[in-house]
Amino acid sequence: MSENNKITGEMKIEEIVAKYPQTIGVFFQYGLGCVGCHAASFESLAQGATMHGIDLDAMLKDLNELTSNREAKKQK
């Protein structure tokens, strides 16, 4: 996955879900159910993780693994 497509903690939650809808399951797995709430439009992933006591690095790893696996399959 190129750095341009990598999910970062600074990205807005709504932006991540819009670009990568397949990530919704990861959000729910980590207990971050606000993917559709109003705060998702202005709250970054890092802010959401902090507010919910979530390990941001672990979540980013899982999100990026999921999206990079999907991109690799598309390119085959």
N, CA, C and O atoms as a Tripos MOL2 file, in Angstrom:
@<TRIPOS>MOLECULE
protein
  304   303    76     0     0
PROTEIN
NO_CHARGES

@<TRIPOS>ATOM
      1 N           0.8600   -1.1850    0.0000 N.3       1 MET1
      2 CA          0.0000    0.0000    0.0000 C.3       1 MET1
      3 C           0.8910    1.2260    0.0000 C.2       1 MET1
      4 O           1.8280    1.3230    0.7920 O.2       1 MET1
      5 N           0.6000    2.1540   -0.8810 N.am      2 SER2
      6 CA          1.4130    3.3630   -0.9310 C.3       2 SER2
      7 C           1.1020    4.2470    0.2620 C.2       2 SER2
      8 O           0.0400    4.1430    0.8750 O.2       2 SER2
      9 N           2.0370    5.1060    0.5750 N.am      3 GLU3
     10 CA          1.8500    6.0170    1.7170 C.3       3 GLU3
     11 C           0.6410    6.9180    1.5060 C.2       3 GLU3
     12 O           0.0100    7.3340    2.4780 O.2       3 GLU3
     13 N           0.3040    7.2310    0.2510 N.am      4 ASN4
     14 CA         -0.8470    8.0890   -0.0330 C.3       4 ASN4
     15 C          -2.1610    7.4170    0.3330 C.2       4 ASN4
     16 O          -3.1370    8.1010    0.6430 O.2       4 ASN4
     17 N          -2.2030    6.0910    0.3020 N.am      5 ASN5
     18 CA         -3.4300    5.3580    0.6060 C.3       5 ASN5
     19 C          -3.4660    4.8340    2.0240 C.2       5 ASN5
     20 O          -4.4460    4.2060    2.4240 O.2       5 ASN5
     21 N          -2.4260    5.0770    2.7880 N.am      6 LYS6
     22 CA         -2.3390    4.5580    4.1520 C.3       6 LYS6
     23 C          -3.2630    5.3440    5.0830 C.2       6 LYS6
     24 O          -3.3230    6.5720    5.0240 O.2       6 LYS6
     25 N          -3.9740    4.6230    5.9340 N.am      7 ILE7
     26 CA         -4.8420    5.2520    6.9280 C.3       7 ILE7
     27 C          -3.9680    5.7490    8.0700 C.2       7 ILE7
     28 O          -3.0960    5.0270    8.5550 O.2       7 ILE7
     29 N          -4.2030    6.9830    8.4940 N.am      8 THR8
     30 CA         -3.4280    7.5820    9.5770 C.3       8 THR8
     31 C          -4.3620    8.0400   10.6920 C.2       8 THR8
     32 O          -5.5710    8.1640   10.4940 O.2       8 THR8
     33 N          -3.7940    8.2860   11.8470 N.am      9 GLY9
     34 CA         -4.5660    8.7600   12.9910 C.3       9 GLY9
     35 C          -5.1420   10.1490   12.7960 C.2       9 GLY9
     36 O          -6.1040   10.5240   13.4660 O.2       9 GLY9
     37 N          -4.5630   10.9090   11.8890 N.am     10 GLU10
     38 CA         -5.0330   12.2760   11.6570 C.3      10 GLU10
     39 C          -6.2720   12.3260   10.7620 C.2      10 GLU10
     40 O          -6.9540   13.3490   10.7020 O.2      10 GLU10
     41 N          -6.5620   11.2290   10.0720 N.am     11 MET11
     42 CA         -7.7120   11.2000    9.1660 C.3      11 MET11
     43 C          -9.0100   11.2250    9.9610 C.2      11 MET11
     44 O          -9.0940   10.6540   11.0490 O.2      11 MET11
     45 N         -10.0080   11.8840    9.4150 N.am     12 LYS12
     46 CA        -11.3280   11.9100   10.0360 C.3      12 LYS12
     47 C         -11.9620   10.5300    9.9030 C.2      12 LYS12
     48 O         -11.7790    9.8560    8.8890 O.2      12 LYS12
     49 N         -12.6990   10.1140   10.9140 N.am     13 ILE13
     50 CA        -13.3470    8.8000   10.9120 C.3      13 ILE13
     51 C         -14.2580    8.6760    9.6980 C.2      13 ILE13
     52 O         -14.2420    7.6540    9.0120 O.2      13 ILE13
     53 N         -15.0430    9.6970    9.4300 N.am     14 GLU14
     54 CA        -15.9670    9.6980    8.2960 C.3      14 GLU14
     55 C         -15.2120    9.5330    6.9710 C.2      14 GLU14
     56 O         -15.6800    8.8350    6.0710 O.2      14 GLU14
     57 N         -14.0620   10.1680    6.8550 N.am     15 GLU15
     58 CA        -13.2350   10.0730    5.6510 C.3      15 GLU15
     59 C         -12.7610    8.6350    5.4290 C.2      15 GLU15
     60 O         -12.7820    8.1370    4.3030 O.2      15 GLU15
     61 N         -12.3380    7.9770    6.5000 N.am     16 ILE16
     62 CA        -11.8580    6.5930    6.4040 C.3      16 ILE16
     63 C         -12.9840    5.6770    5.9430 C.2      16 ILE16
     64 O         -12.7980    4.8750    5.0270 O.2      16 ILE16
     65 N         -14.1510    5.7940    6.5740 N.am     17 VAL17
     66 CA        -15.2830    4.9270    6.2490 C.3      17 VAL17
     67 C         -15.7800    5.1870    4.8210 C.2      17 VAL17
     68 O         -16.1740    4.2540    4.1210 O.2      17 VAL17
     69 N         -15.7630    6.4450    4.3930 N.am     18 ALA18
     70 CA        -16.2070    6.7640    3.0320 C.3      18 ALA18
     71 C         -15.2550    6.1760    1.9900 C.2      18 ALA18
     72 O         -15.6930    5.6500    0.9660 O.2      18 ALA18
     73 N         -13.9680    6.2670    2.2540 N.am     19 LYS19
     74 CA        -12.9640    5.7780    1.3020 C.3      19 LYS19
     75 C         -12.8240    4.2620    1.3610 C.2      19 LYS19
     76 O         -12.5850    3.6160    0.3410 O.2      19 LYS19
     77 N         -12.9730    3.6910    2.5680 N.am     20 TYR20
     78 CA        -12.7930    2.2530    2.7810 C.3      20 TYR20
     79 C         -13.9650    1.6970    3.5910 C.2      20 TYR20
     80 O         -13.8080    1.4390    4.7840 O.2      20 TYR20
     81 N         -15.1230    1.5070    2.9820 N.am     21 PRO21
     82 CA        -16.2910    1.0300    3.7330 C.3      21 PRO21
     83 C         -16.0790   -0.3280    4.4090 C.2      21 PRO21
     84 O         -16.7580   -0.6510    5.3840 O.2      21 PRO21
     85 N         -15.1490   -1.1110    3.8980 N.am     22 GLN22
     86 CA        -14.8700   -2.4190    4.4810 C.3      22 GLN22
     87 C         -14.2630   -2.3140    5.8830 C.2      22 GLN22
     88 O         -14.1540   -3.3200    6.5820 O.2      22 GLN22
     89 N         -13.8660   -1.1040    6.3000 N.am     23 THR23
     90 CA        -13.2570   -0.9230    7.6210 C.3      23 THR23
     91 C         -14.2750   -0.8540    8.7570 C.2      23 THR23
     92 O         -13.8930   -0.8890    9.9270 O.2      23 THR23
     93 N         -15.5420   -0.7590    8.4350 N.am     24 ILE24
     94 CA        -16.5650   -0.6190    9.4820 C.3      24 ILE24
     95 C         -16.4690   -1.7530   10.5020 C.2      24 ILE24
     96 O         -16.6210   -1.5180   11.7010 O.2      24 ILE24
     97 N         -16.2210   -2.9640   10.0430 N.am     25 GLY25
     98 CA        -16.0950   -4.1020   10.9530 C.3      25 GLY25
     99 C         -14.9570   -3.9330   11.9420 C.2      25 GLY25
    100 O         -15.0800   -4.3290   13.1010 O.2      25 GLY25
    101 N         -13.8480   -3.3490   11.4980 N.am     26 VAL26
    102 CA        -12.7060   -3.1130   12.3850 C.3      26 VAL26
    103 C         -13.0840   -2.0710   13.4450 C.2      26 VAL26
    104 O         -12.7320   -2.2170   14.6160 O.2      26 VAL26
    105 N         -13.7930   -1.0340   13.0330 N.am     27 PHE27
    106 CA        -14.2390   -0.0210   13.9990 C.3      27 PHE27
    107 C         -15.0940   -0.6700   15.0910 C.2      27 PHE27
    108 O         -14.8990   -0.4090   16.2780 O.2      27 PHE27
    109 N         -16.0390   -1.5130   14.6800 N.am     28 PHE28
    110 CA        -16.9110   -2.1760   15.6510 C.3      28 PHE28
    111 C         -16.1310   -3.1650   16.5130 C.2      28 PHE28
    112 O         -16.4030   -3.2930   17.7070 O.2      28 PHE28
    113 N         -15.1680   -3.8620   15.9200 N.am     29 GLN29
    114 CA        -14.3350   -4.8160   16.6600 C.3      29 GLN29
    115 C         -13.6220   -4.1190   17.8170 C.2      29 GLN29
    116 O         -13.4550   -4.7000   18.8900 O.2      29 GLN29
    117 N         -13.2060   -2.8830   17.5970 N.am     30 TYR30
    118 CA        -12.4990   -2.1230   18.6320 C.3      30 TYR30
    119 C         -13.4410   -1.3370   19.5400 C.2      30 TYR30
    120 O         -12.9890   -0.6350   20.4450 O.2      30 TYR30
    121 N         -14.7380   -1.4510   19.3050 N.am     31 GLY31
    122 CA        -15.6980   -0.7550   20.1560 C.3      31 GLY31
    123 C         -15.8810    0.7020   19.7960 C.2      31 GLY31
    124 O         -16.3600    1.4900   20.6110 O.2      31 GLY31
    125 N         -15.5050    1.0680   18.5870 N.am     32 LEU32
    126 CA        -15.6610    2.4490   18.1240 C.3      32 LEU32
    127 C         -16.8630    2.4780   17.1790 C.2      32 LEU32
    128 O         -16.7180    2.4370   15.9580 O.2      32 LEU32
    129 N         -18.0420    2.5490   17.7760 N.am     33 GLY33
    130 CA        -19.2720    2.4720   17.0090 C.3      33 GLY33
    131 C         -19.7560    3.7970   16.4490 C.2      33 GLY33
    132 O         -20.8710    3.8780   15.9320 O.2      33 GLY33
    133 N         -18.9510    4.8180   16.5410 N.am     34 CYS34
    134 CA        -19.4010    6.1440   16.1030 C.3      34 CYS34
    135 C         -19.1160    6.4050   14.6230 C.2      34 CYS34
    136 O         -18.9950    7.5580   14.2090 O.2      34 CYS34
    137 N         -19.0070    5.3430   13.8290 N.am     35 VAL35
    138 CA        -18.7030    5.5380   12.4100 C.3      35 VAL35
    139 C         -19.7850    6.3270   11.6890 C.2      35 VAL35
    140 O         -19.5190    6.9480   10.6600 O.2      35 VAL35
    141 N         -21.0010    6.3080   12.2180 N.am     36 GLY36
    142 CA        -22.0760    7.0470   11.5760 C.3      36 GLY36
    143 C         -22.5890    8.2230   12.3850 C.2      36 GLY36
    144 O         -23.5580    8.8680   11.9840 O.2      36 GLY36
    145 N         -21.9710    8.5130   13.5020 N.am     37 CYS37
    146 CA        -22.4680    9.6090   14.3310 C.3      37 CYS37
    147 C         -21.9200   10.9560   13.8410 C.2      37 CYS37
    148 O         -21.0080   11.0070   13.0160 O.2      37 CYS37
    149 N         -22.4760   12.0070   14.3480 N.am     38 HIS38
    150 CA        -22.0920   13.3600   13.9480 C.3      38 HIS38
    151 C         -20.6100   13.6370   14.1850 C.2      38 HIS38
    152 O         -19.9720   14.3090   13.3740 O.2      38 HIS38
    153 N         -20.0580   13.1330   15.2740 N.am     39 ALA39
    154 CA        -18.6530   13.3940   15.6140 C.3      39 ALA39
    155 C         -17.6950   12.8230   14.5720 C.2      39 ALA39
    156 O         -16.5790   13.3210   14.4240 O.2      39 ALA39
    157 N         -18.1130   11.7960   13.8570 N.am     40 ALA40
    158 CA        -17.2420   11.1690   12.8600 C.3      40 ALA40
    159 C         -16.8470   12.1340   11.7480 C.2      40 ALA40
    160 O         -15.8340   11.9290   11.0800 O.2      40 ALA40
    161 N         -17.6370   13.1790   11.5460 N.am     41 SER41
    162 CA        -17.3360   14.1290   10.4740 C.3      41 SER41
    163 C         -16.2260   15.1130   10.8490 C.2      41 SER41
    164 O         -15.6090   15.7150    9.9690 O.2      41 SER41
    165 N         -15.9700   15.2790   12.1400 N.am     42 PHE42
    166 CA        -14.9190   16.2190   12.5380 C.3      42 PHE42
    167 C         -13.8720   15.6120   13.4640 C.2      42 PHE42
    168 O         -12.8390   16.2310   13.7170 O.2      42 PHE42
    169 N         -14.1250   14.4150   13.9680 N.am     43 GLU43
    170 CA        -13.2010   13.7770   14.9090 C.3      43 GLU43
    171 C         -12.2090   12.8900   14.1500 C.2      43 GLU43
    172 O         -12.5980   12.0910   13.2990 O.2      43 GLU43
    173 N         -10.9270   13.0460   14.4710 N.am     44 SER44
    174 CA         -9.9140   12.2010   13.8420 C.3      44 SER44
    175 C          -9.9450   10.8180   14.4800 C.2      44 SER44
    176 O         -10.5040   10.6300   15.5610 O.2      44 SER44
    177 N          -9.3410    9.8630   13.8010 N.am     45 LEU45
    178 CA         -9.2480    8.5180   14.3440 C.3      45 LEU45
    179 C          -8.5020    8.5380   15.6810 C.2      45 LEU45
    180 O          -8.9000    7.8560   16.6250 O.2      45 LEU45
    181 N          -7.4320    9.3120   15.7570 N.am     46 ALA46
    182 CA         -6.6630    9.4080   17.0060 C.3      46 ALA46
    183 C          -7.5250    9.9620   18.1360 C.2      46 ALA46
    184 O          -7.4580    9.4660   19.2610 O.2      46 ALA46
    185 N          -8.3210   10.9680   17.8580 N.am     47 GLN47
    186 CA         -9.1990   11.5380   18.8880 C.3      47 GLN47
    187 C         -10.2370   10.5240   19.3410 C.2      47 GLN47
    188 O         -10.4900   10.3790   20.5370 O.2      47 GLN47
    189 N         -10.8380    9.8230   18.3880 N.am     48 GLY48
    190 CA        -11.8400    8.8100   18.7200 C.3      48 GLY48
    191 C         -11.2450    7.6860   19.5420 C.2      48 GLY48
    192 O         -11.8520    7.2300   20.5110 O.2      48 GLY48
    193 N         -10.0540    7.2360   19.1590 N.am     49 ALA49
    194 CA         -9.3810    6.1670   19.8950 C.3      49 ALA49
    195 C          -9.0810    6.6040   21.3260 C.2      49 ALA49
    196 O          -9.2900    5.8400   22.2680 O.2      49 ALA49
    197 N          -8.5960    7.8220   21.4860 N.am     50 THR50
    198 CA         -8.2890    8.3500   22.8190 C.3      50 THR50
    199 C          -9.5460    8.4320   23.6780 C.2      50 THR50
    200 O          -9.5360    8.0410   24.8450 O.2      50 THR50
    201 N         -10.6170    8.9390   23.0960 N.am     51 MET51
    202 CA        -11.8680    9.1040   23.8420 C.3      51 MET51
    203 C         -12.4520    7.7670   24.2920 C.2      51 MET51
    204 O         -13.1340    7.6940   25.3140 O.2      51 MET51
    205 N         -12.1780    6.7010   23.5180 N.am     52 HIS52
    206 CA        -12.7450    5.3910   23.8290 C.3      52 HIS52
    207 C         -11.7210    4.4330   24.4400 C.2      52 HIS52
    208 O         -12.0160    3.2530   24.6290 O.2      52 HIS52
    209 N         -10.5190    4.9310   24.7510 N.am     53 GLY53
    210 CA         -9.4940    4.1020   25.3740 C.3      53 GLY53
    211 C          -8.9860    2.9830   24.4780 C.2      53 GLY53
    212 O          -8.7060    1.8830   24.9550 O.2      53 GLY53
    213 N          -8.8660    3.2550   23.1920 N.am     54 ILE54
    214 CA         -8.4610    2.2520   22.2050 C.3      54 ILE54
    215 C          -6.9880    2.4380   21.8610 C.2      54 ILE54
    216 O          -6.5000    3.5640   21.7630 O.2      54 ILE54
    217 N          -6.2910    1.3250   21.6800 N.am     55 ASP55
    218 CA         -4.8910    1.3380   21.2510 C.3      55 ASP55
    219 C          -4.8440    1.7480   19.7750 C.2      55 ASP55
    220 O          -5.1320    0.9420   18.8900 O.2      55 ASP55
    221 N          -4.4830    2.9880   19.5250 N.am     56 LEU56
    222 CA         -4.4780    3.5410   18.1660 C.3      56 LEU56
    223 C          -3.5420    2.7700   17.2490 C.2      56 LEU56
    224 O          -3.9070    2.4780   16.1110 O.2      56 LEU56
    225 N          -2.3500    2.4340   17.7130 N.am     57 ASP57
    226 CA         -1.3890    1.7330   16.8600 C.3      57 ASP57
    227 C          -1.9260    0.3760   16.4140 C.2      57 ASP57
    228 O          -1.7780    0.0030   15.2500 O.2      57 ASP57
    229 N          -2.5420   -0.3570   17.3250 N.am     58 ALA58
    230 CA         -3.1050   -1.6660   16.9820 C.3      58 ALA58
    231 C          -4.2440   -1.5210   15.9800 C.2      58 ALA58
    232 O          -4.3530   -2.3000   15.0330 O.2      58 ALA58
    233 N          -5.0900   -0.5190   16.1940 N.am     59 MET59
    234 CA         -6.2110   -0.3020   15.2840 C.3      59 MET59
    235 C          -5.7250    0.1140   13.9040 C.2      59 MET59
    236 O          -6.2410   -0.3650   12.8940 O.2      59 MET59
    237 N          -4.7400    0.9980   13.8530 N.am     60 LEU60
    238 CA         -4.1790    1.4070   12.5620 C.3      60 LEU60
    239 C          -3.5740    0.2200   11.8250 C.2      60 LEU60
    240 O          -3.7180    0.0930   10.6090 O.2      60 LEU60
    241 N          -2.9030   -0.6400   12.5630 N.am     61 LYS61
    242 CA         -2.3070   -1.8370   11.9570 C.3      61 LYS61
    243 C          -3.3970   -2.6830   11.3080 C.2      61 LYS61
    244 O          -3.2560   -3.1040   10.1600 O.2      61 LYS61
    245 N          -4.4770   -2.9310   12.0340 N.am     62 ASP62
    246 CA         -5.5650   -3.7540   11.5080 C.3      62 ASP62
    247 C          -6.2720   -3.0780   10.3290 C.2      62 ASP62
    248 O          -6.5880   -3.7350    9.3370 O.2      62 ASP62
    249 N          -6.5160   -1.7890   10.4330 N.am     63 LEU63
    250 CA         -7.1620   -1.0630    9.3350 C.3      63 LEU63
    251 C          -6.3130   -1.1080    8.0740 C.2      63 LEU63
    252 O          -6.8220   -1.3800    6.9860 O.2      63 LEU63
    253 N          -5.0220   -0.8430    8.2200 N.am     64 ASN64
    254 CA         -4.1410   -0.8070    7.0520 C.3      64 ASN64
    255 C          -3.8910   -2.1930    6.4700 C.2      64 ASN64
    256 O          -3.7240   -2.3290    5.2580 O.2      64 ASN64
    257 N          -3.8630   -3.2200    7.3110 N.am     65 GLU65
    258 CA         -3.7350   -4.5840    6.7940 C.3      65 GLU65
    259 C          -4.9650   -4.9420    5.9640 C.2      65 GLU65
    260 O          -4.8450   -5.5220    4.8840 O.2      65 GLU65
    261 N          -6.1340   -4.5990    6.4650 N.am     66 LEU66
    262 CA         -7.3670   -4.8890    5.7480 C.3      66 LEU66
    263 C          -7.3970   -4.1840    4.3950 C.2      66 LEU66
    264 O          -7.6820   -4.8090    3.3730 O.2      66 LEU66
    265 N          -7.1090   -2.9020    4.3870 N.am     67 THR67
    266 CA         -7.1960   -2.1550    3.1320 C.3      67 THR67
    267 C          -6.0730   -2.5280    2.1720 C.2      67 THR67
    268 O          -6.2860   -2.5180    0.9590 O.2      67 THR67
    269 N          -4.8960   -2.8550    2.6690 N.am     68 SER68
    270 CA         -3.8080   -3.2360    1.7620 C.3      68 SER68
    271 C          -4.0810   -4.6070    1.1630 C.2      68 SER68
    272 O          -3.7300   -4.8460    0.0070 O.2      68 SER68
    273 N          -4.6990   -5.5170    1.9180 N.am     69 ASN69
    274 CA         -5.0590   -6.8280    1.3740 C.3      69 ASN69
    275 C          -6.1020   -6.6930    0.2800 C.2      69 ASN69
    276 O          -6.0360   -7.4010   -0.7250 O.2      69 ASN69
    277 N          -7.0640   -5.7990    0.4560 N.am     70 ARG70
    278 CA         -8.0890   -5.5670   -0.5630 C.3      70 ARG70
    279 C          -7.4700   -4.9710   -1.8270 C.2      70 ARG70
    280 O          -7.8250   -5.3650   -2.9380 O.2      70 ARG70
    281 N          -6.5460   -4.0230   -1.6600 N.am     71 GLU71
    282 CA         -5.8850   -3.3980   -2.8130 C.3      71 GLU71
    283 C          -5.0470   -4.4120   -3.5680 C.2      71 GLU71
    284 O          -5.0220   -4.3930   -4.7990 O.2      71 GLU71
    285 N          -4.3610   -5.2970   -2.8580 N.am     72 ALA72
    286 CA         -3.5230   -6.3190   -3.4950 C.3      72 ALA72
    287 C          -4.3860   -7.2710   -4.3170 C.2      72 ALA72
    288 O          -3.9900   -7.6760   -5.4100 O.2      72 ALA72
    289 N          -5.5640   -7.6330   -3.8010 N.am     73 LYS73
    290 CA         -6.4530   -8.5140   -4.5410 C.3      73 LYS73
    291 C          -6.9830   -7.8460   -5.7970 C.2      73 LYS73
    292 O          -7.1440   -8.5040   -6.8250 O.2      73 LYS73
    293 N          -7.2590   -6.5440   -5.7320 N.am     74 LYS74
    294 CA         -7.7490   -5.8090   -6.9030 C.3      74 LYS74
    295 C          -6.7140   -5.7840   -8.0160 C.2      74 LYS74
    296 O          -7.0740   -5.8330   -9.1930 O.2      74 LYS74
    297 N          -5.4460   -5.7100   -7.6680 N.am     75 GLN75
    298 CA         -4.3730   -5.5840   -8.6450 C.3      75 GLN75
    299 C          -4.0580   -6.9080   -9.3260 C.2      75 GLN75
    300 O          -3.3740   -6.9130  -10.3490 O.2      75 GLN75
    301 N          -4.5270   -8.0160   -8.8020 N.am     76 LYS76
    302 CA         -4.2470   -9.3410   -9.4010 C.3      76 LYS76
    303 C          -5.1200   -9.6040  -10.5850 C.2      76 LYS76
    304 O          -5.0190  -10.6630  -11.2040 O.2      76 LYS76
@<TRIPOS>BOND
     1     1     2 1
     2     2     3 1
     3     3     4 2
     4     3     5 am
     5     5     6 1
     6     6     7 1
     7     7     8 2
     8     7     9 am
     9     9    10 1
    10    10    11 1
    11    11    12 2
    12    11    13 am
    13    13    14 1
    14    14    15 1
    15    15    16 2
    16    15    17 am
    17    17    18 1
    18    18    19 1
    19    19    20 2
    20    19    21 am
    21    21    22 1
    22    22    23 1
    23    23    24 2
    24    23    25 am
    25    25    26 1
    26    26    27 1
    27    27    28 2
    28    27    29 am
    29    29    30 1
    30    30    31 1
    31    31    32 2
    32    31    33 am
    33    33    34 1
    34    34    35 1
    35    35    36 2
    36    35    37 am
    37    37    38 1
    38    38    39 1
    39    39    40 2
    40    39    41 am
    41    41    42 1
    42    42    43 1
    43    43    44 2
    44    43    45 am
    45    45    46 1
    46    46    47 1
    47    47    48 2
    48    47    49 am
    49    49    50 1
    50    50    51 1
    51    51    52 2
    52    51    53 am
    53    53    54 1
    54    54    55 1
    55    55    56 2
    56    55    57 am
    57    57    58 1
    58    58    59 1
    59    59    60 2
    60    59    61 am
    61    61    62 1
    62    62    63 1
    63    63    64 2
    64    63    65 am
    65    65    66 1
    66    66    67 1
    67    67    68 2
    68    67    69 am
    69    69    70 1
    70    70    71 1
    71    71    72 2
    72    71    73 am
    73    73    74 1
    74    74    75 1
    75    75    76 2
    76    75    77 am
    77    77    78 1
    78    78    79 1
    79    79    80 2
    80    79    81 am
    81    81    82 1
    82    82    83 1
    83    83    84 2
    84    83    85 am
    85    85    86 1
    86    86    87 1
    87    87    88 2
    88    87    89 am
    89    89    90 1
    90    90    91 1
    91    91    92 2
    92    91    93 am
    93    93    94 1
    94    94    95 1
    95    95    96 2
    96    95    97 am
    97    97    98 1
    98    98    99 1
    99    99   100 2
   100    99   101 am
   101   101   102 1
   102   102   103 1
   103   103   104 2
   104   103   105 am
   105   105   106 1
   106   106   107 1
   107   107   108 2
   108   107   109 am
   109   109   110 1
   110   110   111 1
   111   111   112 2
   112   111   113 am
   113   113   114 1
   114   114   115 1
   115   115   116 2
   116   115   117 am
   117   117   118 1
   118   118   119 1
   119   119   120 2
   120   119   121 am
   121   121   122 1
   122   122   123 1
   123   123   124 2
   124   123   125 am
   125   125   126 1
   126   126   127 1
   127   127   128 2
   128   127   129 am
   129   129   130 1
   130   130   131 1
   131   131   132 2
   132   131   133 am
   133   133   134 1
   134   134   135 1
   135   135   136 2
   136   135   137 am
   137   137   138 1
   138   138   139 1
   139   139   140 2
   140   139   141 am
   141   141   142 1
   142   142   143 1
   143   143   144 2
   144   143   145 am
   145   145   146 1
   146   146   147 1
   147   147   148 2
   148   147   149 am
   149   149   150 1
   150   150   151 1
   151   151   152 2
   152   151   153 am
   153   153   154 1
   154   154   155 1
   155   155   156 2
   156   155   157 am
   157   157   158 1
   158   158   159 1
   159   159   160 2
   160   159   161 am
   161   161   162 1
   162   162   163 1
   163   163   164 2
   164   163   165 am
   165   165   166 1
   166   166   167 1
   167   167   168 2
   168   167   169 am
   169   169   170 1
   170   170   171 1
   171   171   172 2
   172   171   173 am
   173   173   174 1
   174   174   175 1
   175   175   176 2
   176   175   177 am
   177   177   178 1
   178   178   179 1
   179   179   180 2
   180   179   181 am
   181   181   182 1
   182   182   183 1
   183   183   184 2
   184   183   185 am
   185   185   186 1
   186   186   187 1
   187   187   188 2
   188   187   189 am
   189   189   190 1
   190   190   191 1
   191   191   192 2
   192   191   193 am
   193   193   194 1
   194   194   195 1
   195   195   196 2
   196   195   197 am
   197   197   198 1
   198   198   199 1
   199   199   200 2
   200   199   201 am
   201   201   202 1
   202   202   203 1
   203   203   204 2
   204   203   205 am
   205   205   206 1
   206   206   207 1
   207   207   208 2
   208   207   209 am
   209   209   210 1
   210   210   211 1
   211   211   212 2
   212   211   213 am
   213   213   214 1
   214   214   215 1
   215   215   216 2
   216   215   217 am
   217   217   218 1
   218   218   219 1
   219   219   220 2
   220   219   221 am
   221   221   222 1
   222   222   223 1
   223   223   224 2
   224   223   225 am
   225   225   226 1
   226   226   227 1
   227   227   228 2
   228   227   229 am
   229   229   230 1
   230   230   231 1
   231   231   232 2
   232   231   233 am
   233   233   234 1
   234   234   235 1
   235   235   236 2
   236   235   237 am
   237   237   238 1
   238   238   239 1
   239   239   240 2
   240   239   241 am
   241   241   242 1
   242   242   243 1
   243   243   244 2
   244   243   245 am
   245   245   246 1
   246   246   247 1
   247   247   248 2
   248   247   249 am
   249   249   250 1
   250   250   251 1
   251   251   252 2
   252   251   253 am
   253   253   254 1
   254   254   255 1
   255   255   256 2
   256   255   257 am
   257   257   258 1
   258   258   259 1
   259   259   260 2
   260   259   261 am
   261   261   262 1
   262   262   263 1
   263   263   264 2
   264   263   265 am
   265   265   266 1
   266   266   267 1
   267   267   268 2
   268   267   269 am
   269   269   270 1
   270   270   271 1
   271   271   272 2
   272   271   273 am
   273   273   274 1
   274   274   275 1
   275   275   276 2
   276   275   277 am
   277   277   278 1
   278   278   279 1
   279   279   280 2
   280   279   281 am
   281   281   282 1
   282   282   283 1
   283   283   284 2
   284   283   285 am
   285   285   286 1
   286   286   287 1
   287   287   288 2
   288   287   289 am
   289   289   290 1
   290   290   291 1
   291   291   292 2
   292   291   293 am
   293   293   294 1
   294   294   295 1
   295   295   296 2
   296   295   297 am
   297   297   298 1
   298   298   299 1
   299   299   300 2
   300   299   301 am
   301   301   302 1
   302   302   303 1
   303   303   304 2
@<TRIPOS>SUBSTRUCTURE
     1 MET1         2 RESIDUE 1 A MET
     2 SER2         6 RESIDUE 1 A SER
     3 GLU3        10 RESIDUE 1 A GLU
     4 ASN4        14 RESIDUE 1 A ASN
     5 ASN5        18 RESIDUE 1 A ASN
     6 LYS6        22 RESIDUE 1 A LYS
     7 ILE7        26 RESIDUE 1 A ILE
     8 THR8        30 RESIDUE 1 A THR
     9 GLY9        34 RESIDUE 1 A GLY
    10 GLU10       38 RESIDUE 1 A GLU
    11 MET11       42 RESIDUE 1 A MET
    12 LYS12       46 RESIDUE 1 A LYS
    13 ILE13       50 RESIDUE 1 A ILE
    14 GLU14       54 RESIDUE 1 A GLU
    15 GLU15       58 RESIDUE 1 A GLU
    16 ILE16       62 RESIDUE 1 A ILE
    17 VAL17       66 RESIDUE 1 A VAL
    18 ALA18       70 RESIDUE 1 A ALA
    19 LYS19       74 RESIDUE 1 A LYS
    20 TYR20       78 RESIDUE 1 A TYR
    21 PRO21       82 RESIDUE 1 A PRO
    22 GLN22       86 RESIDUE 1 A GLN
    23 THR23       90 RESIDUE 1 A THR
    24 ILE24       94 RESIDUE 1 A ILE
    25 GLY25       98 RESIDUE 1 A GLY
    26 VAL26      102 RESIDUE 1 A VAL
    27 PHE27      106 RESIDUE 1 A PHE
    28 PHE28      110 RESIDUE 1 A PHE
    29 GLN29      114 RESIDUE 1 A GLN
    30 TYR30      118 RESIDUE 1 A TYR
    31 GLY31      122 RESIDUE 1 A GLY
    32 LEU32      126 RESIDUE 1 A LEU
    33 GLY33      130 RESIDUE 1 A GLY
    34 CYS34      134 RESIDUE 1 A CYS
    35 VAL35      138 RESIDUE 1 A VAL
    36 GLY36      142 RESIDUE 1 A GLY
    37 CYS37      146 RESIDUE 1 A CYS
    38 HIS38      150 RESIDUE 1 A HIS
    39 ALA39      154 RESIDUE 1 A ALA
    40 ALA40      158 RESIDUE 1 A ALA
    41 SER41      162 RESIDUE 1 A SER
    42 PHE42      166 RESIDUE 1 A PHE
    43 GLU43      170 RESIDUE 1 A GLU
    44 SER44      174 RESIDUE 1 A SER
    45 LEU45      178 RESIDUE 1 A LEU
    46 ALA46      182 RESIDUE 1 A ALA
    47 GLN47      186 RESIDUE 1 A GLN
    48 GLY48      190 RESIDUE 1 A GLY
    49 ALA49      194 RESIDUE 1 A ALA
    50 THR50      198 RESIDUE 1 A THR
    51 MET51      202 RESIDUE 1 A MET
    52 HIS52      206 RESIDUE 1 A HIS
    53 GLY53      210 RESIDUE 1 A GLY
    54 ILE54      214 RESIDUE 1 A ILE
    55 ASP55      218 RESIDUE 1 A ASP
    56 LEU56      222 RESIDUE 1 A LEU
    57 ASP57      226 RESIDUE 1 A ASP
    58 ALA58      230 RESIDUE 1 A ALA
    59 MET59      234 RESIDUE 1 A MET
    60 LEU60      238 RESIDUE 1 A LEU
    61 LYS61      242 RESIDUE 1 A LYS
    62 ASP62      246 RESIDUE 1 A ASP
    63 LEU63      250 RESIDUE 1 A LEU
    64 ASN64      254 RESIDUE 1 A ASN
    65 GLU65      258 RESIDUE 1 A GLU
    66 LEU66      262 RESIDUE 1 A LEU
    67 THR67      266 RESIDUE 1 A THR
    68 SER68      270 RESIDUE 1 A SER
    69 ASN69      274 RESIDUE 1 A ASN
    70 ARG70      278 RESIDUE 1 A ARG
    71 GLU71      282 RESIDUE 1 A GLU
    72 ALA72      286 RESIDUE 1 A ALA
    73 LYS73      290 RESIDUE 1 A LYS
    74 LYS74      294 RESIDUE 1 A LYS
    75 GLN75      298 RESIDUE 1 A GLN
    76 LYS76      302 RESIDUE 1 A LYS
